[in-house]
């Protein structure tokens, strides 16, 4: 493990194959990952954060209706470029923005196949991870944090030299029906040495108030346990990455939960969570913020 933990993490896997049923009919033809937060799709914020901590190769696991994600991170069309160039200085900043998107990282796309669950994308990309540590994250939930959430996770990874779970403290009873929860020995106010992970336990049955959300740093040995759990998976059951991590913990492998500090968590896969994210990002926008605050003050 030590020789692996000394390697820089340059690869990330983003799960983006969900149907987005909570946003139908909008997501019938447009992926939920492409819903905008002001003027950028949700998934671009996730990509930019990964790039900011040194990720070079981003593997996006998609489904049949996700072609627009590939188009977004591809080179802009010549028609669009011509239109922006014709706009002169007024559109120069837009020209720079759209041209830079494709250069954010090396993008690879894999179609998801296999049982329903967040462990399936990991199986699909095993041949691309190439025995390296990597980030595994989602395309519709994220943190706004300082330092960046992935930076905080990297600090934990280099400190403990093992897989890292990002967590957020929850307080609402309904949250215990929507997330996995990590429990164990508290190292300090930020870290837990995990000895239990319970998926969607329900209020009163969780091992802690720390929900495992928004991603992981995983080491290559996770695949041994993913394959072990795949053999145990009952037909029709969801294939959870957390179940593979539980097998790892049972094999006396260390896993650390890292509560993301100085942060706000957004679950943009939920309608209300998405609207909260839109308003928060719009209010912080220097051009839109003052006028939006004035409007909301009058409206409310």
Residue pairs with C-beta under 8 A, 6 or more apart in sequence:
1 161
1 162
1 219
1 221
2 161
4 132
4 133
4 219
4 220
5 133
5 157
5 158
5 161
5 162
5 219
7 132
7 133
8 54
9 53
9 54
9 55
9 132
9 133
9 134
9 135
9 154
9 157
9 217
10 54
10 55
10 56
10 57
10 132
11 55
11 56
11 57
11 58
11 59
11 128
11 129
11 130
11 132
11 134
11 135
12 50
12 55
12 57
12 58
12 59
12 134
12 135
12 136
12 137
13 58
13 59
13 60
13 61
13 121
13 122
13 125
13 129
13 134
13 135
13 136
13 137
14 43
14 46
14 47
14 58
14 59
14 60
14 61
14 137
14 138
14 139
15 61
15 118
15 121
15 136
15 137
15 138
15 139
16 31
16 33
16 43
16 60
16 61
16 62
16 63
16 66
16 69
16 138
16 139
17 61
17 62
17 63
17 66
17 111
17 112
17 121
18 32
18 63
18 140
18 269
19 27
19 63
19 65
20 27
20 31
20 32
20 140
20 269
21 27
22 32
22 269
22 270
22 271
23 32
23 35
23 271
23 274
26 35
27 35
29 65
30 68
31 62
31 65
31 66
31 68
31 69
32 42
32 139
32 140
32 268
32 269
33 41
33 42
33 43
33 66
33 69
33 139
33 140
34 41
34 42
34 43
34 68
34 69
34 72
35 41
35 42
35 268
35 274
36 42
36 278
37 45
37 268
37 277
37 278
37 281
38 278
38 281
38 282
38 285
38 288
41 72
42 139
42 140
42 142
42 268
42 277
43 60
43 69
43 72
43 139
43 140
44 72
44 101
45 142
46 137
46 138
46 139
46 142
47 58
47 73
47 104
47 105
48 104
49 142
49 148
49 149
49 150
50 58
50 105
50 135
50 137
50 150
51 104
51 105
52 148
52 150
52 151
53 148
53 150
53 151
53 154
55 105
55 135
55 150
56 105
56 106
57 105
57 106
57 108
58 104
58 105
58 106
58 107
58 108
59 108
59 109
59 110
59 125
59 128
59 129
60 69
60 70
60 107
60 108
60 109
60 110
60 139
61 109
61 110
61 111
61 112
61 121
61 124
61 125
62 69
62 70
62 109
62 110
62 111
62 112
63 111
63 112
64 111
69 109
70 107
70 109
72 101
73 101
73 102
73 104
73 107
74 102
75 99
75 102
76 98
76 99
76 101
76 102
80 98
81 95
81 98
81 99
83 91
84 91
84 94
84 95
84 98
85 91
85 95
87 94
87 95
108 128
110 121
110 124
110 125
110 128
111 124
112 120
112 121
112 124
113 120
113 124
114 120
114 123
114 124
114 239
115 233
115 237
115 238
115 239
116 238
116 239
117 238
117 239
117 240
117 241
118 138
118 239
118 240
118 241
119 226
119 229
119 230
119 239
119 240
119 241
119 243
119 244
120 239
121 136
122 136
122 218
122 222
122 223
122 226
122 241
123 226
123 230
126 223
129 220
129 223
131 220
132 220
133 157
133 217
133 218
133 219
133 220
134 217
134 218
135 150
135 153
135 215
135 216
135 217
135 218
136 215
136 216
136 217
136 218
136 241
137 150
137 214
137 215
137 216
138 214
138 215
138 269
140 267
140 268
140 269
141 213
141 214
141 265
141 266
141 267
141 268
141 269
141 273
142 149
142 214
142 265
142 266
142 268
143 149
143 166
143 168
143 214
143 260
143 263
143 264
143 265
143 266
144 263
144 264
144 266
144 280
145 152
145 260
145 261
145 262
145 263
145 264
146 262
146 263
147 155
147 262
149 166
149 214
149 215
149 260
149 263
150 215
152 166
152 258
152 260
152 261
153 164
153 166
153 215
153 217
153 258
153 260
154 217
156 164
156 191
156 217
156 256
156 258
157 164
157 217
160 191
160 254
160 256
162 219
162 253
162 254
162 255
162 256
163 216
163 217
163 218
163 219
163 222
163 245
163 248
163 253
163 254
163 255
163 256
164 216
164 217
164 255
164 256
164 257
164 258
165 182
165 194
165 197
165 212
165 216
165 245
165 255
165 256
165 257
165 258
166 212
166 213
166 214
166 215
166 216
166 258
166 260
167 182
167 192
167 210
167 211
167 212
167 213
167 257
167 258
167 259
167 260
168 210
168 211
168 213
168 214
168 259
168 260
168 263
168 265
169 209
169 210
169 211
169 259
170 176
170 179
170 209
170 210
170 211
171 209
173 203
174 203
175 211
176 200
176 201
176 202
176 203
176 204
176 205
176 206
177 200
177 202
177 203
178 200
179 200
179 211
179 212
179 213
180 197
180 198
180 199
180 200
180 211
180 212
180 240
180 242
181 197
181 198
181 201
181 206
181 207
181 208
181 209
181 210
181 211
181 212
182 192
182 194
182 196
182 197
182 207
182 208
182 210
182 212
182 255
182 257
183 192
183 194
183 195
183 196
183 197
183 198
183 206
183 207
183 208
183 210
184 192
184 193
184 194
184 195
184 196
184 207
184 208
184 257
185 192
185 193
185 195
186 192
186 193
187 193
187 256
189 259
190 258
190 259
190 261
191 256
191 257
191 258
191 259
192 208
192 210
192 256
192 257
192 259
193 254
193 256
194 245
194 249
194 255
194 256
194 257
195 249
196 207
196 246
196 249
197 207
197 212
197 242
197 245
197 246
197 249
198 205
198 206
198 207
199 240
199 242
199 243
201 207
210 257
210 259
212 242
212 257
213 265
213 267
214 260
214 265
216 241
221 248
221 253
222 241
222 244
222 245
222 248
225 244
225 245
225 247
225 248
225 251
226 241
226 244
228 244
228 247
229 239
229 243
229 244
229 247
230 239
233 239
245 255
248 255
249 255
264 280
266 273
266 274
266 276
266 277
266 280
267 273
268 274
268 277
279 292
279 296
282 288
282 289
282 292
283 289
283 292
283 293
285 292
